[in-house]
Amino acid sequence: MGEKLVLFKKREPNDTELDDLLRSLSHTQREIEQAYNRFNFASDPDLVESYVYEISSLQCRYNYLLRRVKERGGSAAARTLPGREV
C-alpha cells in the first residue's frame, strides 16, 4: 500500500541526448510542414511525386524520433511540441 506508482520516468537534469532528440523532432516537424506546402503548390507530376516521397520519408523519421523520445522517458516533453499529439 505504501508503493508509489511512477507514470513518467524522471528526466535527468542534463540529458543532452533527450534534448537533441527533441530538437530533431521539432526540426523534422517543421520540415514536414514545409514539404506539405511545396506539395500543395506543385503542378508538375514529377514534383508532386517527389514531394509524396519526401513527406513519407520525413514522417518515418518523425516516428523514429518520437519512439526514441518515448524510450528515453520524454513522452511528457514530446507532448509540448506544437501541432503534434502523442
MODELLER restraints for C-alpha pairs under 7 A, 6 or more apart:
rsr = mdl.restraints
at = mdl.atoms
rsr.add(forms.Gaussian(group=physical.xy_distance, feature=features.Distance(at['CA:8:A'], at['CA:73:A']), mean=6.55, stdev=0.5))
rsr.add(forms.Gaussian(group=physical.xy_distance, feature=features.Distance(at['CA:9:A'], at['CA:73:A']), mean=5.17, stdev=0.5))
rsr.add(forms.Gaussian(group=physical.xy_distance, feature=features.Distance(at['CA:11:A'], at['CA:73:A']), mean=6.86, stdev=0.5))
rsr.add(forms.Gaussian(group=physical.xy_distance, feature=features.Distance(at['CA:18:A'], at['CA:69:A']), mean=6.42, stdev=0.5))
rsr.add(forms.Gaussian(group=physical.xy_distance, feature=features.Distance(at['CA:18:A'], at['CA:72:A']), mean=6.61, stdev=0.5))
rsr.add(forms.Gaussian(group=physical.xy_distance, feature=features.Distance(at['CA:21:A'], at['CA:65:A']), mean=6.41, stdev=0.5))
rsr.add(forms.Gaussian(group=physical.xy_distance, feature=features.Distance(at['CA:21:A'], at['CA:69:A']), mean=6.34, stdev=0.5))
rsr.add(forms.Gaussian(group=physical.xy_distance, feature=features.Distance(at['CA:22:A'], at['CA:78:A']), mean=6.85, stdev=0.5))
rsr.add(forms.Gaussian(group=physical.xy_distance, feature=features.Distance(at['CA:25:A'], at['CA:62:A']), mean=6.11, stdev=0.5))
rsr.add(forms.Gaussian(group=physical.xy_distance, feature=features.Distance(at['CA:25:A'], at['CA:65:A']), mean=5.94, stdev=0.5))
rsr.add(forms.Gaussian(group=physical.xy_distance, feature=features.Distance(at['CA:25:A'], at['CA:66:A']), mean=6.85, stdev=0.5))
rsr.add(forms.Gaussian(group=physical.xy_distance, feature=features.Distance(at['CA:26:A'], at['CA:81:A']), mean=6.73, stdev=0.5))
rsr.add(forms.Gaussian(group=physical.xy_distance, feature=features.Distance(at['CA:28:A'], at['CA:58:A']), mean=6.66, stdev=0.5))
rsr.add(forms.Gaussian(group=physical.xy_distance, feature=features.Distance(at['CA:28:A'], at['CA:62:A']), mean=6.15, stdev=0.5))
rsr.add(forms.Gaussian(group=physical.xy_distance, feature=features.Distance(at['CA:32:A'], at['CA:55:A']), mean=6.07, stdev=0.5))
rsr.add(forms.Gaussian(group=physical.xy_distance, feature=features.Distance(at['CA:32:A'], at['CA:58:A']), mean=6.14, stdev=0.5))
rsr.add(forms.Gaussian(group=physical.xy_distance, feature=features.Distance(at['CA:35:A'], at['CA:51:A']), mean=6.40, stdev=0.5))
rsr.add(forms.Gaussian(group=physical.xy_distance, feature=features.Distance(at['CA:35:A'], at['CA:55:A']), mean=6.15, stdev=0.5))
rsr.add(forms.Gaussian(group=physical.xy_distance, feature=features.Distance(at['CA:39:A'], at['CA:48:A']), mean=5.89, stdev=0.5))
rsr.add(forms.Gaussian(group=physical.xy_distance, feature=features.Distance(at['CA:39:A'], at['CA:51:A']), mean=5.57, stdev=0.5))
rsr.add(forms.Gaussian(group=physical.xy_distance, feature=features.Distance(at['CA:42:A'], at['CA:48:A']), mean=5.85, stdev=0.5))
rsr.add(forms.Gaussian(group=physical.xy_distance, feature=features.Distance(at['CA:69:A'], at['CA:75:A']), mean=6.34, stdev=0.5))
rsr.add(forms.Gaussian(group=physical.xy_distance, feature=features.Distance(at['CA:79:A'], at['CA:85:A']), mean=5.83, stdev=0.5))
rsr.add(forms.Gaussian(group=physical.xy_distance, feature=features.Distance(at['CA:79:A'], at['CA:86:A']), mean=5.67, stdev=0.5))
